[in-house]
């Protein structure tokens, strides 16, 4: 979800079924979104305002709600004053006099952290132009990208992504990434269905899956920050984020997209 400079590509790999790999895991945290209304405040907090990547949306809690056993994150085209507006500013977040889009980013920071485990989500994403849904994690220590980022599910501009990022030698992100054209998976027919994304994060590797298909796998020993500190951001606790971004550096142009758009989540589960 952050700006990335360095990219390494991998190939798609066939893997055994989930049932063959789930024997030693126990459910330790979950949200099934069964109670209508606002998401569970003991599990989720929110980001607020313009946050990153020059994105068009203003994050606010009001765009997330639970209904019929699902979390719905809704991106809306609506106009309101930007409370942080600074006349004459050159900063992307403060030079905008108005907010033109709103959405939500749910976050477990301050609520729950994890070190290793199996993370799973069942969700339906919107692939309309300008949409940038993601389910991802960040480490608790050091600034980005030295804290480590895992994009378990990310979509923009016609591609599904599976990314793992640490700090590279040049001070930018060293990204281990695979990208998959959604058209090759069925396009709008694919996006009309719910899919299951999963991460297996162990002391030796991180593996990212969609519908039991391995998308990316990287050895943890490869993910040490390249600044001479020997710090591995994936041997520290991380928190998760769920969001639907609009536009920005990677999301594309939402001008001709009708709103509202939705990122729908049936459950989020963590096993260890």
C-alpha positions as CSV (number, residue, x, y, z in Angstrom):
1,X,0.0,0.0,0.0
2,X,3.0,2.3,0.2
3,X,5.1,3.7,-2.6
4,X,7.5,0.9,-3.7
5,X,10.7,1.2,-5.8
6,X,12.4,-2.2,-6.1
7,X,10.5,-5.1,-7.5
8,X,11.4,-8.9,-7.6
9,X,9.0,-11.2,-9.6
10,X,8.3,-14.9,-8.9
11,X,6.2,-17.6,-10.6
12,X,2.9,-19.2,-9.7
13,X,3.4,-22.5,-7.8
14,X,1.0,-25.3,-7.2
15,X,0.6,-26.4,-3.5
16,X,-1.1,-29.1,-1.5
17,X,-4.7,-28.4,-0.3
18,X,-5.4,-26.4,2.8
19,X,-6.7,-29.5,4.6
20,X,-3.3,-31.1,4.2
21,X,-1.6,-28.1,5.9
22,X,-4.0,-27.1,8.7
23,X,-3.3,-29.9,11.2
24,X,-1.4,-28.0,13.8
25,X,-3.2,-24.6,13.9
26,X,-5.7,-23.4,16.5
27,X,-8.0,-20.4,16.0
28,X,-6.7,-17.6,18.3
29,X,-8.6,-14.5,17.0
30,X,-11.5,-13.9,14.6
31,X,-14.2,-11.5,13.6
32,X,-17.2,-13.1,11.9
33,X,-19.1,-9.7,11.7
34,X,-22.3,-11.3,12.9
35,X,-23.7,-8.2,14.8
36,X,-25.2,-5.5,12.7
37,X,-23.9,-2.0,13.1
38,X,-20.4,-0.7,13.7
39,X,-17.5,-3.1,13.7
40,X,-16.4,-4.5,17.1
41,X,-14.4,-1.7,18.8
42,X,-12.5,-4.2,20.9
43,X,-11.0,-5.6,17.7
44,X,-10.7,-2.6,15.3
45,X,-9.7,1.0,15.3
46,X,-9.6,3.4,12.4
47,X,-7.3,5.6,10.4
48,X,-8.5,9.2,9.9
49,X,-8.1,11.7,7.1
50,X,-5.7,11.7,4.2
51,X,-3.1,9.1,5.2
52,X,-0.8,7.9,2.4
53,X,0.0,7.5,-1.3
54,X,-1.7,10.8,-2.3
55,X,-5.0,8.8,-2.2
56,X,-8.2,10.6,-3.0
57,X,-10.3,9.3,-0.1
58,X,-10.7,10.8,3.4
59,X,-10.7,7.9,5.9
60,X,-13.5,8.0,8.5
61,X,-15.2,5.3,10.6
62,X,-18.6,6.1,9.2
63,X,-17.9,4.2,6.0
64,X,-17.6,0.8,7.7
65,X,-20.6,-1.2,9.0
66,X,-21.7,-4.8,9.5
67,X,-24.8,-6.2,8.0
68,X,-26.1,-9.7,7.3
69,X,-23.0,-11.3,8.7
70,X,-20.5,-9.2,6.6
71,X,-18.3,-6.2,7.1
72,X,-18.9,-3.6,4.4
73,X,-16.3,-0.9,3.7
74,X,-17.9,1.6,1.4
75,X,-16.1,4.2,-0.8
76,X,-18.4,7.2,-1.5
77,X,-18.1,10.2,-3.7
78,X,-19.1,13.0,-1.4
79,X,-17.8,16.5,-0.9
80,X,-16.9,18.1,2.5
81,X,-14.3,20.6,3.7
82,X,-10.8,19.4,4.4
83,X,-10.2,20.2,8.1
84,X,-6.4,20.1,7.4
85,X,-6.5,22.5,4.5
86,X,-3.6,25.0,4.5
87,X,-3.8,27.7,1.8
88,X,-0.6,27.8,-0.3
89,X,0.6,24.4,0.9
90,X,2.5,22.1,-1.4
91,X,1.8,19.0,0.7
92,X,-0.7,16.6,-1.0
93,X,-2.8,16.2,2.1
94,X,-3.1,19.8,3.2
95,X,-3.3,21.6,-0.2
96,X,-6.7,20.2,-0.9
97,X,-9.5,22.6,0.1
98,X,-12.1,19.9,-0.2
99,X,-12.6,16.1,0.3
100,X,-14.2,14.5,-2.7
101,X,-14.2,10.9,-1.7
102,X,-14.6,9.1,1.7
103,X,-13.9,5.5,2.8
104,X,-12.6,3.5,5.8
105,X,-9.5,1.8,6.9
106,X,-9.9,-0.6,9.9
107,X,-6.7,-1.3,11.9
108,X,-5.8,-3.6,14.8
109,X,-2.9,-1.5,16.1
110,X,-3.4,-0.8,19.8
111,X,-5.9,-3.7,19.9
112,X,-4.1,-6.9,18.7
113,X,-0.7,-7.9,17.3
114,X,0.6,-11.2,16.1
115,X,3.9,-12.9,15.6
116,X,3.6,-15.8,13.1
117,X,0.4,-17.7,12.3
118,X,-2.1,-18.5,9.6
119,X,-4.2,-15.5,8.6
120,X,-7.3,-15.9,6.5
121,X,-10.0,-13.7,5.0
122,X,-13.1,-14.4,2.9
123,X,-14.0,-11.4,0.9
124,X,-15.4,-9.9,-2.3
125,X,-13.5,-7.0,-3.9
126,X,-14.6,-4.3,-6.3
127,X,-12.4,-4.0,-9.4
128,X,-13.9,-0.8,-10.7
129,X,-11.6,1.9,-12.1
130,X,-9.9,3.8,-9.3
131,X,-10.5,1.1,-6.6
132,X,-7.6,0.0,-4.4
133,X,-8.8,-2.6,-1.8
134,X,-6.2,-4.2,0.4
135,X,-5.7,-6.5,3.4
136,X,-2.2,-6.1,4.8
137,X,0.1,-6.0,7.8
138,X,2.8,-3.7,9.2
139,X,5.4,-4.2,11.9
140,X,5.4,-2.3,15.1
141,X,9.0,-1.1,15.3
142,X,10.9,1.2,12.9
143,X,9.5,3.5,10.2
144,X,8.3,2.2,6.9
145,X,9.6,0.2,5.0
146,X,12.1,-0.9,7.8
147,X,9.1,-2.1,9.8
148,X,8.1,-4.6,7.1
149,X,4.9,-4.8,5.1
150,X,2.9,-7.8,3.9
151,X,0.1,-7.2,1.3
152,X,-1.8,-10.5,1.6
153,X,-4.5,-9.1,-0.7
154,X,-4.1,-6.0,-2.8
155,X,-5.7,-5.0,-6.1
156,X,-5.4,-2.0,-8.4
157,X,-5.4,-1.2,-12.1
158,X,-6.5,-4.7,-13.2
159,X,-4.0,-6.7,-11.2
160,X,-4.1,-8.7,-8.0
161,X,-0.9,-8.4,-6.0
162,X,0.8,-10.5,-3.3
163,X,3.7,-8.4,-1.9
164,X,6.3,-8.6,0.9
165,X,8.5,-5.6,1.6
166,X,11.5,-4.8,3.8
167,X,14.2,-2.1,3.6
168,X,16.5,-2.2,0.6
169,X,20.1,-1.0,0.3
170,X,19.1,2.3,-1.3
171,X,16.7,3.2,1.6
172,X,13.7,2.4,-0.4
173,X,11.5,-0.7,-0.2
174,X,12.9,-4.0,-1.4
175,X,9.7,-5.6,-2.7
176,X,9.1,-9.3,-3.3
177,X,6.0,-9.2,-5.5
178,X,3.8,-11.2,-7.8
179,X,1.1,-9.6,-9.9
180,X,-1.8,-11.4,-11.6
181,X,-4.1,-9.8,-14.3
182,X,-7.6,-10.2,-13.1
183,X,-8.8,-10.6,-16.7
184,X,-6.9,-13.9,-16.8
185,X,-8.9,-15.1,-13.8
186,X,-12.3,-14.2,-15.2
187,X,-12.5,-10.4,-14.8
188,X,-15.8,-9.1,-13.5
189,X,-17.2,-12.6,-13.1
190,X,-14.3,-13.5,-10.8
191,X,-14.8,-10.3,-8.8
192,X,-18.5,-11.0,-8.4
193,X,-17.6,-14.0,-6.2
194,X,-16.1,-14.3,-2.7
195,X,-12.6,-15.6,-2.5
196,X,-10.3,-16.8,0.3
197,X,-6.9,-15.2,0.8
198,X,-4.5,-16.7,3.3
199,X,-1.0,-16.0,4.7
200,X,1.1,-18.7,6.4
201,X,3.8,-16.8,8.3
202,X,6.3,-19.0,10.1
203,X,9.8,-18.5,11.5
204,X,11.2,-19.7,8.2
205,X,9.0,-18.3,5.4
206,X,6.0,-16.2,4.5
207,X,3.6,-17.8,1.9
208,X,0.6,-16.0,0.4
209,X,-2.4,-17.8,-1.2
210,X,-5.7,-17.1,-2.9
211,X,-8.3,-19.9,-3.1
212,X,-5.6,-22.4,-2.0
213,X,-3.3,-21.4,-4.9
214,X,0.2,-20.2,-3.8
215,X,0.8,-16.7,-5.1
216,X,4.1,-15.9,-3.4
217,X,6.6,-17.5,-1.0
218,X,9.7,-15.9,0.5
219,X,12.2,-17.2,3.0
220,X,12.4,-15.1,6.1
221,X,16.2,-15.1,6.0
222,X,15.9,-13.1,2.7
223,X,13.9,-10.3,4.4
224,X,16.5,-8.8,6.7
225,X,16.7,-5.0,6.3
226,X,19.6,-4.1,4.0
227,X,20.9,-1.3,6.1
228,X,23.5,-3.2,8.1
229,X,21.4,-3.5,11.3
230,X,20.6,-7.2,10.7
231,X,17.0,-6.4,11.8
232,X,14.4,-8.7,10.3
233,X,11.0,-6.9,10.4
234,X,9.2,-10.2,10.1
235,X,10.5,-11.5,13.3
236,X,8.5,-8.9,15.2
237,X,4.8,-8.6,15.9
238,X,2.6,-7.0,13.2
239,X,-0.9,-5.6,13.0
240,X,-3.4,-5.8,10.2
241,X,-5.2,-3.2,8.1
242,X,-8.4,-3.6,6.0
243,X,-9.2,-0.7,3.7
244,X,-10.7,0.4,0.4
245,X,-8.6,3.3,-1.0
246,X,-9.5,5.4,-4.0
247,X,-7.1,6.8,-6.7
248,X,-3.8,8.0,-5.5
249,X,-0.4,6.8,-6.8
250,X,-1.6,3.4,-7.8
251,X,-5.4,3.2,-7.6
252,X,-6.2,4.7,-11.0
253,X,-8.7,7.5,-11.9
254,X,-12.1,7.1,-10.2
255,X,-13.7,10.0,-12.1
256,X,-15.9,7.9,-14.4
257,X,-16.7,5.2,-11.8
258,X,-20.2,5.3,-10.2
259,X,-20.4,5.3,-6.4
260,X,-20.7,3.9,-3.8
261,X,-18.3,1.0,-4.2
262,X,-17.9,-1.8,-1.7
263,X,-15.2,-4.1,-0.2
264,X,-17.2,-6.9,1.5
265,X,-15.7,-9.3,4.1
266,X,-17.4,-12.4,5.5
267,X,-14.7,-13.2,8.1
268,X,-11.1,-12.6,9.2
269,X,-9.4,-15.4,11.2
270,X,-6.0,-15.9,12.7
271,X,-4.7,-19.3,13.7
272,X,-1.5,-20.2,15.5
